[in-house]
Amino acid sequence: MVKGKATATVSGRIIAETDEYEIVEGNVYFPPSSVNMSYMSKTDHSTHCPWKGDASYYSINLDKTELKNAAWYYPEPKEKAASIKDHVAFYKNIVTVTKE
């Protein structure tokens, strides 16, 4: 775990905020407890990473705007990626992620 504040925002709204997170391949993975799930809805989309496993996706819902498949997580990661189980990462071109 990396110590330090990380925040994910969209249109000025805080989607996730934490003092501890993981960084994998340049992406901040937020612990599930740090994500405001009221903005999130699971989708049927999935992708596969050879070393992390199968990723599941969330869309972010802001009022009448849906940011489809803007976040992902690994519900059952492979052993090498066990530290990011259920942690949520965001596409940087959709969500602003800052680290302090």
Secondary structure, DSSP 4 states (H G I P E B T S, - for coil): -EEEEEEEEETTEEEEEEEEEEEETTEEEB-GGGB-GGGEEEEEEEEEETTTEEEEEEEEEETTEEEEEEEEEBSS--GGGGGGBT-BEE-TTTSEEEE-
